[in-house]
């Protein structure tokens, strides 16, 4: 009898939600910027975060490619 179970059966699924907490100073600066960007671009907060992450990732990959 084999009691070994593949590790993937114990991996937790990725959560689809994440909580953001700002420092007091950051909130006063970032919230109006976020609100303006969401209004002007027609994005939800999630859209804005996703776009920002993808842009930063793309920028870093381009910098790495240029460094080679």
N, C-alpha and C positions, 0 to 999 in steps of 0.2 A: 504494500500500500504506500503510495507516494503522497506525502503531506506538503510537498513544495508547491506553492502557488505562485504564478507569475506576479511580479511586482506591480505590473500595470493594473491589476485588479484592486490594488490598495491606493492608487493615486486619486487624490481628490480632484473633482472637476474644477475648472477655473470659475471663480465667481464673476458674475456679470455686473456687479456693483462695486463701487469704491468710494469711500468717504474722503472729502478734502477738508482739512482744517488749516486755516491761515493764521499766521501770527498777526497780532493786532495791527502792526504797521502795514503788513502786506494786504490785508483786507481793504483798507482805505484806498490803496493804490490799484490793486488788481481787479476788484469787483466792478468799478466803473469802466475799466478797460474791457473786461469780459462782456459786460452788458452792451457796450457800444459795438463791439465786434459782432456779437450775436444779432443785434438789431440790424446792423448794416449788411451783414452777410446772410441773414436769414437762417442762422445755425441755432441748434439747441446747444446746451452746455456740453453735452456728450460729443456732438459734431465738432465743436470748437477744440476740445481736448484731443480728439482723434486726429484732426487736421494738424494741430500743433505737433503732436508726437510724430506723425508721418513726415512732416516737413523737417523736423530736427533730425530724424533718422536718415532721411535722404541727404541732408546737408553733411552729416557725419560720414556717410558712405562716400560721397563725392570728395570730401577732404582726404579720406583714406586712399582713394584711388589716385588722387593727384600726388600723394606723398610717395607712391611706389615708383 
